[in-house]
Amino acid sequence: MTKYLTRCLAGILDGRRNKLSDSDAEGRFRQYTVIAAAGLSVMICFGVYHLLLANYLLCLFIFTTAAGLVWGWTMLYRGRAERIVYRGNSILFCLLLFYIMYLGGEENSMILWMNILPLVLFFLMGKNEGLVWVISAETLIVGYFLLQHHWRGAHVYSTAFSVRFLVTFTCISVFTYFYENFRASYRSDLEEKNGMLLAQIDKRQKIERSLRESEKRYRAIYLHAAEGILLINFNGDIVECNPQIVEMLSYSGEELVGRNIFSLFHPDDLEKIPPQIDNLMAGETIFIERRLRTATGIYLLCEQSGKKINDDLIILLYRDITERKIAERALEKANVTLNRLAHIDGLTHIANRRKFDQVLEMEWSRMKRSGKTMGLIIGDIDYFKQFNDIYGHPAGDACLKRVATEISGIVRRPADLIARYGGEEFVVLLPNTDHRGCVQLAEKMRKKVEELQIDHQGSAANSVVTMSFGVAVSSTEGRMAPAEFMAMADQSLYKAKEEGRNRVC
């Protein structure tokens, strides 16, 4: 029967919806429940007994206190008026016990009720406020013992009994206070440890949830990635493969799993780039290109990236770049063609003016850093407009081609540049060349053009096609700009034309 009542009481407490604000308040409510359950049974019996003895005022005190316990428990069960309930019931219990003390005697067992007052006050009000109530109650008891002769109808206790009672009351109060203090400290420590444990549990649960979510994401990425994925062990044996690599290589999953990865590599690739297992085992991330053999025997050019993921496995990702490589080669070829079109003169197939301007800026900066000289030759075909008028533009184009071919054959150093500057005008840039070297080279070109013996009836300088050349040399000693350098060479060319053409100035 007792076990059944205990289970019922526990079920009632655990099934409450409106629990109190914190764990300490909840524990105090459970203590109050125990006090109320024990107190009601005793009070009812005690009240009925005194009702039969016609002690009606005492019965009123007893039943009022019992009703206060029931009311207080109901309010606490609903989560309301926590402090009012505890203080109100403490007042009722104090009044009841003081009245019992007022009625009791040295041999009367009713006085023993006073000894449970510290227990009730500490349990209901807590350590700190309960101490105030107990001190107040003991002060009133001392006052009662001192003034008991002046109270009409009050029981008079002997001095020895009063001292024994006060000593007993004080001891119970002290023991109960230290018990409450120990219980509060123990509860605080226990709650702190429980909080730490709950925090650890919550952290672990979050980690587990994160791991599960990471595993789901990993599986989703693994199964739906655009790249083909292989998991291999440190011996190179394939442990697992995703659907993309199966589709890429046209093998089945069963054919790939258990196979050594090196059997899929092109033999030439293994000679050029040996297996990277040792590097991967050391924790390096590898990005290389590999050719993988498919089930049909052809090889796919793939971009391979690999990394160690644990102490047993390496993950390899493959992306088919065959089509991309074809497109890259086509793009490179197109870029070469575009670059050639952008910097090569379409008629003479030597450098054009754009290329010359770029090289001039670059060589000019280099000359300023090195402190060396730089030469410039500007050549112009004499009376070329008359040549076009007499022989026609196709013949003029053919003349330009022959002239460009011959004079470019004279310029042999890699750093030198010959370019068609515009129309019938040609320029030669000669880094690290002094004045004498430039004049000699210009004279060679002049003679070479004259030796071509291209008939030119419209020339006043000669009966064949000839050229005039202007030479300029610059160094870092002056503060000349590239444009001024060009103007100086152009003035030399103008001077050559004024002096009769077919000469170098």
C-alpha positions as semicolon CSV with decimal commas, in nm:
position;residue;x (nm);y (nm);z (nm)
1;M;0,000;0,000;0,000
2;T;0,285;0,239;0,090
3;K;0,462;0,164;-0,238
4;Y;0,139;0,226;-0,428
5;L;0,085;0,563;-0,257
6;T;0,450;0,656;-0,322
7;R;0,415;0,574;-0,691
8;C;0,092;0,775;-0,712
9;L;0,253;1,074;-0,541
10;A;0,557;1,054;-0,773
11;G;0,328;1,034;-1,076
12;I;0,136;1,342;-0,960
13;L;0,458;1,540;-0,909
14;D;0,615;1,438;-1,240
15;G;0,295;1,497;-1,438
16;R;0,264;1,866;-1,347
17;R;0,257;2,111;-1,636
18;N;0,343;2,430;-1,442
19;K;0,666;2,345;-1,269
20;L;0,843;2,603;-1,053
21;S;1,105;2,847;-1,172
22;D;1,423;2,650;-1,096
23;S;1,546;2,318;-0,965
24;D;1,589;2,447;-0,606
25;A;1,231;2,574;-0,597
26;E;1,111;2,248;-0,746
27;G;1,300;2,052;-0,478
28;R;1,152;2,271;-0,206
29;F;0,804;2,201;-0,344
30;R;0,870;1,829;-0,314
31;Q;0,984;1,879;0,047
32;Y;0,667;2,077;0,110
33;T;0,466;1,791;-0,040
34;V;0,626;1,543;0,199
35;I;0,568;1,776;0,498
36;A;0,208;1,834;0,391
37;A;0,140;1,463;0,339
38;A;0,290;1,370;0,677
39;G;0,150;1,674;0,859
40;L;-0,207;1,631;0,732
41;S;-0,234;1,273;0,853
42;V;-0,099;1,366;1,197
43;M;-0,305;1,686;1,221
44;I;-0,628;1,513;1,131
45;C;-0,573;1,248;1,399
46;F;-0,455;1,511;1,648
47;G;-0,749;1,737;1,567
48;V;-1,010;1,462;1,598
49;Y;-0,858;1,358;1,932
50;H;-0,886;1,710;2,076
51;L;-1,229;1,751;1,923
52;L;-1,342;1,456;2,134
53;L;-1,179;1,625;2,434
54;A;-1,376;1,942;2,351
55;N;-1,059;2,151;2,295
56;Y;-1,235;2,347;2,023
57;L;-0,989;2,638;1,994
58;L;-0,697;2,400;1,954
59;C;-0,898;2,208;1,693
60;L;-0,957;2,534;1,509
61;F;-0,580;2,600;1,505
62;I;-0,507;2,247;1,389
63;F;-0,764;2,236;1,110
64;T;-0,676;2,589;0,995
65;T;-0,311;2,487;0,964
66;A;-0,414;2,169;0,780
67;A;-0,632;2,372;0,542
68;G;-0,336;2,607;0,487
69;L;-0,121;2,309;0,388
70;V;-0,382;2,190;0,138
71;W;-0,431;2,538;-0,007
72;G;-0,057;2,597;-0,027
73;W;0,008;2,266;-0,199
74;T;-0,266;2,341;-0,454
75;M;-0,117;2,683;-0,533
76;L;0,234;2,542;-0,564
77;Y;0,108;2,260;-0,784
78;R;-0,024;2,524;-1,022
79;G;0,303;2,719;-1,002
80;R;0,159;3,022;-0,825
81;A;0,234;3,238;-0,516
82;E;0,543;3,043;-0,410
83;R;0,668;3,286;-0,142
84;I;0,320;3,366;-0,009
85;V;0,246;2,997;0,041
86;Y;0,568;2,926;0,231
87;R;0,544;3,233;0,453
88;G;0,172;3,192;0,516
89;N;0,210;2,828;0,617
90;S;0,512;2,914;0,833
91;I;0,302;3,174;1,019
92;L;0,013;2,927;1,067
93;F;0,249;2,655;1,188
94;C;0,422;2,894;1,430
95;L;0,086;3,007;1,571
96;L;-0,025;2,647;1,613
97;L;0,293;2,543;1,792
98;F;0,300;2,853;2,012
99;Y;-0,057;2,779;2,113
100;I;0,038;2,420;2,186
101;M;0,326;2,550;2,398
102;Y;0,082;2,781;2,569
103;L;-0,138;2,483;2,657
104;G;0,133;2,220;2,716
105;G;0,318;2,106;3,028
106;E;0,640;1,946;3,128
107;E;0,491;1,601;3,108
108;N;0,262;1,682;2,815
109;S;0,379;1,534;2,484
110;M;0,231;1,832;2,295
111;I;0,538;2,037;2,381
112;L;0,742;1,803;2,161
113;W;0,573;1,965;1,861
114;M;0,786;2,271;1,920
115;N;1,102;2,073;1,842
116;I;0,997;2,022;1,481
117;L;0,955;2,396;1,428
118;P;1,317;2,453;1,310
119;L;1,284;2,164;1,067
120;V;0,965;2,304;0,917
121;L;1,095;2,660;0,894
122;F;1,425;2,565;0,733
123;F;1,259;2,323;0,491
124;L;0,992;2,576;0,389
125;M;1,190;2,900;0,387
126;G;1,537;2,784;0,293
127;K;1,871;2,832;0,466
128;N;1,893;3,211;0,488
129;E;1,532;3,318;0,544
130;G;1,469;3,007;0,757
131;L;1,751;3,119;0,989
132;V;1,577;3,454;1,039
133;W;1,249;3,279;1,118
134;V;1,412;3,035;1,362
135;I;1,597;3,314;1,547
136;S;1,272;3,510;1,566
137;A;1,086;3,203;1,693
138;E;1,351;3,126;1,957
139;T;1,341;3,490;2,069
140;L;0,964;3,463;2,118
141;I;1,008;3,135;2,309
142;V;1,265;3,296;2,537
143;G;1,024;3,585;2,587
144;Y;0,747;3,339;2,669
145;F;0,961;3,163;2,932
146;L;1,051;3,497;3,091
147;L;0,695;3,632;3,088
148;Q;0,497;3,309;3,134
149;H;0,395;3,409;3,490
150;H;0,221;3,718;3,356
151;W;0,009;3,539;3,094
152;R;-0,332;3,433;3,214
153;G;-0,402;3,065;3,154
154;A;-0,053;2,998;3,020
155;H;0,127;2,687;3,136
156;V;0,419;2,770;3,360
157;Y;0,738;2,575;3,290
158;S;1,017;2,521;3,536
159;T;1,351;2,689;3,486
160;A;1,528;2,355;3,435
161;F;1,276;2,250;3,173
162;S;1,302;2,588;2,999
163;V;1,680;2,560;2,980
164;R;1,664;2,200;2,854
165;F;1,405;2,297;2,596
166;L;1,605;2,598;2,471
167;V;1,922;2,389;2,448
168;T;1,734;2,119;2,255
169;F;1,566;2,377;2,029
170;T;1,903;2,547;1,962
171;C;2,075;2,217;1,884
172;I;1,800;2,113;1,644
173;S;1,815;2,455;1,481
174;V;2,194;2,442;1,444
175;F;2,189;2,085;1,308
176;T;1,911;2,173;1,066
177;Y;2,088;2,491;0,952
178;F;2,411;2,304;0,878
179;Y;2,215;2,031;0,706
180;E;2,044;2,292;0,485
181;N;2,379;2,460;0,422
182;F;2,537;2,127;0,325
183;R;2,235;2,038;0,113
184;A;2,248;2,375;-0,066
185;S;2,624;2,343;-0,129
186;Y;2,583;1,985;-0,240
187;R;2,293;2,081;-0,465
188;S;2,491;2,375;-0,609
189;D;2,791;2,152;-0,673
190;L;2,571;1,880;-0,814
191;E;2,387;2,126;-1,037
192;E;2,719;2,268;-1,158
193;K;2,843;1,920;-1,241
194;N;2,509;1,834;-1,400
195;G;2,530;2,154;-1,601
196;M;2,880;2,065;-1,718
197;L;2,765;1,713;-1,795
198;L;2,462;1,840;-1,984
199;A;2,684;2,085;-2,173
200;Q;2,918;1,800;-2,265
201;I;2,625;1,582;-2,366
202;D;2,479;1,866;-2,571
203;K;2,819;1,933;-2,729
204;R;2,861;1,564;-2,806
205;Q;2,512;1,546;-2,951
206;K;2,586;1,850;-3,167
207;I;2,910;1,688;-3,280
208;E;2,726;1,365;-3,356
209;R;2,457;1,556;-3,547
210;S;2,728;1,748;-3,731
211;L;2,906;1,423;-3,813
212;R;2,583;1,266;-3,937
213;E;2,507;1,573;-4,146
214;S;2,864;1,578;-4,275
215;E;2,834;1,212;-4,362
216;K;2,510;1,281;-4,549
217;R;2,668;1,574;-4,733
218;Y;2,974;1,366;-4,811
219;R;2,764;1,084;-4,947
220;A;2,554;1,329;-5,151
221;I;2,868;1,494;-5,292
222;Y;3,032;1,156;-5,347
223;L;2,735;1,015;-5,536
224;H;2,638;1,326;-5,732
225;A;2,972;1,500;-5,790
226;A;3,062;1,602;-6,143
227;E;3,405;1,441;-6,098
228;G;3,477;1,071;-6,095
229;I;3,592;0,962;-5,747
230;L;3,804;0,664;-5,646
231;L;3,900;0,561;-5,293
232;I;4,223;0,362;-5,284
233;N;4,436;0,212;-5,009
234;F;4,807;0,272;-4,969
235;N;4,883;-0,018;-5,203
236;G;4,690;0,151;-5,483
237;D;4,398;-0,096;-5,473
238;I;4,059;0,059;-5,547
239;V;3,828;0,030;-5,246
240;E;3,525;0,227;-5,364
241;C;3,412;0,422;-5,670
242;N;3,126;0,661;-5,744
243;P;2,883;0,631;-6,038
244;Q;3,055;0,911;-6,234
245;I;3,390;0,730;-6,264
246;V;3,204;0,413;-6,363
247;E;3,029;0,600;-6,643
248;M;3,348;0,782;-6,742
249;L;3,559;0,466;-6,781
250;S;3,273;0,236;-6,897
251;Y;3,363;-0,026;-6,636
252;S;3,118;-0,172;-6,389
253;G;3,164;-0,103;-6,020
254;E;3,258;-0,466;-5,960
255;E;3,529;-0,446;-6,226
256;L;3,686;-0,140;-6,067
257;V;3,672;-0,234;-5,697
258;G;3,973;-0,445;-5,607
259;R;4,165;-0,340;-5,916
260;N;4,500;-0,164;-5,882
261;I;4,485;0,198;-5,992
262;F;4,820;0,177;-6,173
263;S;4,672;-0,068;-6,425
264;L;4,451;0,218;-6,551
265;F;4,736;0,465;-6,605
266;H;4,908;0,506;-6,939
267;P;5,259;0,349;-6,917
268;D;5,424;0,661;-7,060
269;D;5,259;0,875;-6,791
270;L;5,396;0,649;-6,516
271;E;5,746;0,694;-6,655
272;K;5,714;1,072;-6,673
273;I;5,524;1,112;-6,344
274;P;5,589;0,816;-6,108
275;P;5,317;0,704;-5,863
276;Q;5,257;0,967;-5,598
277;I;5,150;0,728;-5,320
278;D;5,438;0,822;-5,090
279;N;5,365;1,193;-5,129
280;L;4,995;1,137;-5,062
281;M;5,073;0,923;-4,755
282;A;5,287;1,211;-4,627
283;G;4,979;1,437;-4,640
284;E;5,053;1,627;-4,960
285;T;4,778;1,729;-5,202
286;I;4,859;1,624;-5,560
287;F;4,733;1,792;-5,880
288;I;4,856;1,625;-6,199
289;E;4,729;1,508;-6,537
290;R;4,682;1,137;-6,605
291;R;4,559;0,934;-6,897
292;L;4,312;0,667;-6,782
293;R;4,235;0,360;-6,990
294;T;3,865;0,294;-7,046
295;A;3,698;-0,041;-7,092
296;T;3,710;0,013;-7,470
297;G;4,089;0,051;-7,464
298;I;4,108;0,423;-7,540
299;Y;4,269;0,669;-7,301
300;L;4,101;0,972;-7,153
301;L;4,313;1,270;-7,052
302;C;4,204;1,348;-6,695
303;E;4,291;1,604;-6,434
304;Q;4,372;1,414;-6,114
305;S;4,369;1,555;-5,763
306;G;4,441;1,339;-5,461
307;K;4,463;1,364;-5,083
308;K;4,488;1,131;-4,785
309;I;4,160;1,129;-4,590
310;N;4,258;0,894;-4,307
311;D;4,526;0,644;-4,207
312;D;4,400;0,388;-4,457
313;L;4,247;0,568;-4,755
314;I;4,335;0,815;-5,028
315;I;4,070;0,994;-5,232
316;L;4,136;1,058;-5,602
317;L;3,918;1,291;-5,809
318;Y;3,920;1,271;-6,188
319;R;3,782;1,520;-6,436
320;D;3,782;1,440;-6,807
321;I;3,969;1,725;-6,975
322;T;4,013;1,566;-7,319
323;E;3,775;1,806;-7,492
324;R;3,910;2,097;-7,290
325;K;4,265;2,019;-7,395
326;I;4,159;2,004;-7,759
327;A;3,989;2,340;-7,717
328;E;4,297;2,481;-7,539
329;R;4,527;2,369;-7,819
330;A;4,292;2,523;-8,075
331;L;4,283;2,840;-7,869
332;E;4,661;2,849;-7,842
333;K;4,690;2,807;-8,218
334;A;4,434;3,080;-8,271
335;N;4,620;3,307;-8,027
336;V;4,945;3,248;-8,214
337;T;4,770;3,333;-8,538
338;L;4,609;3,642;-8,388
339;N;4,938;3,749;-8,236
340;R;5,105;3,707;-8,571
341;L;4,832;3,905;-8,744
342;A;4,855;4,174;-8,477
343;H;5,235;4,215;-8,499
344;I;5,331;4,102;-8,850
345;D;5,283;4,310;-9,164
346;G;5,052;4,119;-9,394
347;L;5,231;4,216;-9,716
348;T;5,601;4,194;-9,631
349;H;5,573;3,939;-9,345
350;I;5,806;4,136;-9,122
351;A;5,710;4,319;-8,801
352;N;5,456;4,597;-8,829
353;R;5,449;4,939;-8,670
354;R;5,259;4,819;-8,358
355;K;5,527;4,560;-8,287
356;F;5,801;4,817;-8,344
357;D;5,642;5,066;-8,101
358;Q;5,618;4,798;-7,829
359;V;5,978;4,683;-7,874
360;L;6,103;5,044;-7,882
361;E;5,943;5,119;-7,543
362;M;6,081;4,799;-7,394
363;E;6,435;4,844;-7,532
364;W;6,437;5,210;-7,436
365;S;6,368;5,117;-7,069
366;R;6,635;4,848;-7,084
367;M;6,886;5,093;-7,234
368;K;6,825;5,337;-6,949
369;R;6,887;5,061;-6,692
370;S;7,198;4,920;-6,862
371;G;7,353;5,251;-6,969
372;K;7,435;5,122;-7,321
373;T;7,367;5,282;-7,658
374;M;7,088;5,211;-7,907
375;G;7,078;5,275;-8,280
376;L;6,786;5,344;-8,512
377;I;6,775;5,332;-8,894
378;I;6,485;5,468;-9,097
379;G;6,482;5,374;-9,467
380;D;6,253;5,499;-9,741
381;I;6,223;5,375;-10,105
382;D;6,309;5,664;-10,335
383;Y;6,026;5,795;-10,555
384;F;5,796;5,504;-10,468
385;K;5,481;5,700;-10,556
386;Q;5,610;5,741;-10,911
387;F;5,691;5,367;-10,918
388;N;5,326;5,286;-10,839
389;D;5,204;5,538;-11,095
390;I;5,418;5,389;-11,371
391;Y;5,412;5,015;-11,293
392;G;5,090;4,985;-11,092
393;H;5,017;4,882;-10,736
394;P;5,067;4,505;-10,783
395;A;5,420;4,576;-10,903
396;G;5,462;4,813;-10,609
397;D;5,357;4,541;-10,365
398;A;5,601;4,297;-10,527
399;C;5,876;4,558;-10,495
400;L;5,803;4,606;-10,123
401;K;5,818;4,231;-10,064
402;R;6,156;4,193;-10,237
403;V;6,303;4,491;-10,057
404;A;6,176;4,368;-9,716
405;T;6,317;4,021;-9,780
406;E;6,661;4,148;-9,877
407;I;6,712;4,403;-9,600
408;S;6,571;4,174;-9,330
409;G;6,831;3,915;-9,431
410;I;7,102;4,158;-9,330
411;V;6,960;4,207;-8,978
412;R;7,066;3,886;-8,804
413;R;7,105;3,954;-8,429
414;P;6,813;3,823;-8,216
415;A;6,775;4,154;-8,034
416;D;6,759;4,358;-8,358
417;L;6,421;4,433;-8,511
418;I;6,324;4,533;-8,865
419;A;5,970;4,650;-8,929
420;R;5,758;4,812;-9,198
421;Y;5,673;5,146;-9,045
422;G;5,421;5,248;-9,308
423;G;5,391;5,265;-9,688
424;E;5,741;5,238;-9,837
425;E;5,915;5,323;-9,507
426;F;6,112;5,069;-9,301
427;V;6,274;5,098;-8,957
428;V;6,552;4,897;-8,794
429;L;6,604;4,902;-8,415
430;L;6,958;4,811;-8,307
431;P;7,009;4,779;-7,929
432;N;7,367;4,809;-7,801
433;T;7,497;4,939;-8,138
434;D;7,717;5,243;-8,182
435;H;7,706;5,504;-8,461
436;R;7,962;5,331;-8,678
437;G;7,782;4,996;-8,666
438;C;7,449;5,157;-8,758
439;V;7,600;5,340;-9,058
440;Q;7,771;5,024;-9,184
441;L;7,447;4,823;-9,158
442;A;7,248;5,098;-9,334
443;E;7,506;5,109;-9,614
444;K;7,480;4,733;-9,662
445;M;7,104;4,758;-9,693
446;R;7,133;5,047;-9,940
447;K;7,370;4,850;-10,163
448;K;7,156;4,535;-10,136
449;V;6,848;4,719;-10,260
450;E;7,039;4,879;-10,543
451;E;7,180;4,538;-10,643
452;L;6,826;4,406;-10,690
453;Q;6,819;4,604;-11,018
454;I;6,446;4,661;-11,006
455;D;6,375;4,891;-11,303
456;H;6,245;5,237;-11,200
457;Q;6,198;5,482;-11,488
458;G;6,035;5,741;-11,263
459;S;6,332;5,783;-11,026
460;A;6,548;6,096;-11,051
461;A;6,819;5,931;-10,838
462;N;6,885;5,616;-11,046
463;S;6,735;5,398;-11,316
464;V;6,668;5,121;-11,061
465;V;6,491;5,116;-10,724
466;T;6,705;5,269;-10,449
467;M;6,661;5,362;-10,083
468;S;6,766;5,651;-9,861
469;F;6,854;5,591;-9,494
470;G;6,869;5,811;-9,186
471;V;7,066;5,696;-8,882
472;A;7,037;5,806;-8,517
473;V;7,214;5,679;-8,204
474;S;7,107;5,751;-7,846
475;S;7,243;5,679;-7,498
476;T;7,136;5,737;-7,140
477;E;7,360;6,041;-7,106
478;G;7,089;6,265;-7,252
479;R;6,729;6,295;-7,146
480;M;6,585;6,217;-7,487
481;A;6,242;6,052;-7,516
482;P;6,162;5,776;-7,770
483;A;5,960;6,022;-7,981
484;E;6,256;6,260;-7,996
485;F;6,481;5,970;-8,091
486;M;6,249;5,885;-8,380
487;A;6,241;6,252;-8,488
488;M;6,623;6,264;-8,490
489;A;6,643;5,961;-8,723
490;D;6,369;6,108;-8,940
491;Q;6,569;6,433;-8,976
492;S;6,867;6,228;-9,091
493;L;6,647;6,060;-9,353
494;Y;6,519;6,400;-9,467
495;K;6,877;6,516;-9,504
496;A;6,961;6,210;-9,718
497;K;6,671;6,293;-9,947
498;E;6,779;6,658;-9,976
499;E;7,131;6,553;-10,070
500;G;7,009;6,350;-10,369
501;R;6,872;6,025;-10,222
502;N;7,022;5,676;-10,246
503;R;7,254;5,747;-9,956
504;V;7,296;5,714;-9,576
505;C;7,301;6,019;-9,349
